[in-house]
Amino acid sequence: MKHAGQARRAALKLIFLTWLVLTLIGVIVLVFCAWLPNVIYVLGPSAYWLFYIIKPAQLTIGALAALWILFVLFTLYFFRDPNASVPAAPGVVVSPGHGKVDFVDQLADSVFMGGPCHRISIFLSVINVHVQNAPISGKVSCVVHTAGKFISALEADSAKFNENVLIGFDSSETPGEKIGLRLIAGVLARRIVPFVKVGDEVARGDRISLIQFGSRCDLYLPLQYKIPVKLGDKVVGGETIMAAK
């Protein structure tokens, strides 16, 4: 499938950067501990108390190394990216993300949809998969980034205030039909990474983006769709049927 491995590369990049930082800190601490006896020798007996710094400094390196290993394990888990078992039924819309449905309503107006539409909001906790999938097959008609705040994504209306990216799709299954997807940042989710650009063709279930650490997805649908999911349902990106005609 398209964009397989993008999440893993993002994880490895983050792990490498933190490794560089911790290695630099470790080198500084080791050099400090190696030269400290010379400094004490020059300063004389009045500086003997500095010997008590060496052991805690060495222990700090070990503690940081242990924390980094835990960070690596969590990062690899967080950036997991399973292949979706995409339903083949015609005329259905699949979940764009992994998480829990916590809001289903209708919007009186939507700029991208051009009028009233259904909205299904999915909250992604920090333990959910954070790769998003195309809800339908079609062409990407817009990718719009909007700067904003980073308040808690627990609030369904956080899209009004938080940084977000709107991805619009022109359906290839129903000519003239539009489906919208808004990726919303949260307190920890400070980076939204679209894998697609305007003009790209996507198949239902294709990987299209990544949100790093806890967030929300809003799915916008035409009113003629029936919504089988309900509040509290746990959904799987690229697999769970969110709407059907």
N, C-alpha and C positions, 0 to 999 in steps of 0.2 A: 504493500500500500504506500501511497505518497507520504513523504516526510517521516517515514519510519526512522528512528534513531536520533531525531532532532532533540528530543527531551533528554536522552542519555548524553548527548554531546553537551547540552547545557549544564547537566549535572557534573560532568567531568571538568568543564571549564571552571565551575564554581569551586570544586574540590581542589583543582590545581592552584587557583588564586589564593585560597585560604592556606594551602600548603606553603606557598611562597612567603606569605606574611609570617606564618608560624616559624618557618625556617630562619627567616631574618631575625625574628625575636630570639630564637634559640642560639644563633651565632653570636648575637650581641651579649646575651647572658653568659655564654661559655667564655667569650673573650674577657668579659668583666671578671668572672671567677678566676680565670687563669692569671690575670694581671694584678688582682687584688693583693696577693701576698707580697708582691714587689712594692706596691704602694704602701702597705703596712710597714715593710722593712724600712722604707725611706722615712716615713713619718715617726716611727719609733713606737715605744710601749703605749703611748697615749692613744694609738689607733688600733690596738689589739681587738677592741670590740667589733671591728669590721669583719673579723673571722666568722662572727655569728650570722653574717648575711649570706655566706657562701652556700650553706646547706639549704636554707629556704629557697634560694635562687635555683639550685639544682632540682629541688622538689617541684618547683613551679614549672620547669621544663617538662617533667614527667606528667604533671597534671594536665598541662596544655596538650601534650601528645595524646593522652587518654581521651580528653574531650574532643579532640580532632577526629579520632577514630569513631567515636559515637556520632559526630557530625557527618562523617563520610557515610556511615551505615544509614542514617536518617535521610540524607540527601539522595542516595541511590534508591531508597524505598519511595521517597516522595516523587522522584522523577520517573517512576515506572510508567510504562507505556504499552499496555496489552493490546493485542489486535482485537478489533471488534467483530462480533458475529452479526453482520448487518442483515436485517430482515429484507427479503426480496419482494414482499407484497407491494403492489403498485399503489401510488397515491397516499403513502404514509410519510410522516415526519418523525425522525428519530431524535433522541435526546442529544443535544450538543455537548453535554458534559456529564461527569459523574458526580452525584451528590443527592440532595434531598429537595423535593418540591415543597416550597414553603409559601408560595403565593400563586394563585391563579385568578386572573381577573380580565376585564376588558378595558382598554384605553379608549378614551373618546376621540383621540387624534394621535397619529404617529407620523412624524415627518417622512421617514423612509417608506412606510406602508401607504402613505397618502390618504389616511382616514382612520376610522375605528378599526381595532384589531384585538385579538386575544393576546394576553401576555402570560407566559408561564415562567416563573422565576425559580432558579435552582441555586441553592446555597452549596458551595464546595468547602468543606472543612479542610483543615490542614492535613488530614489523613486520607483524603480522597485523591484519586488520579486527577492531575491538573492539565492533561492534554485534552483539547476540545476537538469535536468531530463535526463534519458537515451534516446539517439536519436533512438536507435534500440533495439531489443531483441538479447541477445547473452551473451558471456562470457567476463569478464574483463581480457584483456591480458597484460595490463601494467598500472602502476600508477607511473609516474616519476616526482619527484619534482626537479625543477631547481631554485636555488637561483638567485637573481638579484636585480635590482633597483625598485623604486616605483614611476616612472614618470607617467604622466597623461595617463590614459587608453583611452583618446579620440583619440589617435593616433592608427591607425589600426596595425602599425608595432611595437607596444609597446611590443609584445611578444619577440622581439629580445633582449630586454634590461631588462624587468621586471621579477620579480619572477613569476613563473607559474607552473602549474601541468598539465601534459599530461596524459589523460586517453584513453587507446585504447580498442576497442571492436572487438571481432571476432563474426560476424553475425551468428545467428542461423537460420535466414530466407534464407540466401544465403551462403552456405558453402564455406569457403575460402575467403570471403569478409571481409575487414577491414574498420572500421570507426574510425576516431580519433577526440578527443575533447581536446582543450587546454584551461584551466582556467587561466586567466591572472589577476594579481593584478594591482592596480592603486595607485593613491596618497593616497586615504583613505582606499582602500582595502588592509589591511596588513596581512590578514589571509585567507588562502584557506583550507577548511576542507573537504577532501574526505570522503564519507560515505562507499565507496566500496574499496575492495582490489583485488589483482590479484587472479583469479580463481572464483570470484563471478559470479553467473548467475543473469542477470537482464532482466526484461521485458521492452518493449518500454514504456517510460513515468515514470519509477520508479525514485524515488529521489536518486541522486547519490552524491551530494556535496552541499556545501554552501560557498559562498564568502561573507565576511563581508565588506559592504560599497563600492559602486561604482566599476565597473570592466568591463571585456570583456571576451567573449567566442569565440573561433575560432573552427569551425566545418570543418573537412577534409573528403571529399567524393571521391569515385572513379569517373573517368571521364564519365562513362556510364550513370550516373544519370543526369536527367533534373532538372534544378533549377527554380521553379515557383516563388520564392520570388525575390523581387527587392530592390534596394536601397531605404531606407526610410520606408520600411514596418515595422510595429510594430508586434512583434511575441510573442507568449505565450508558455512558457516551457511545453513540453509534449503534446501540442495540435496542434500548427501550423505546417503544412506540409512544410518542407524545401526542400525536394528532392523526386523524384519518377523516376522509370525506364520507 
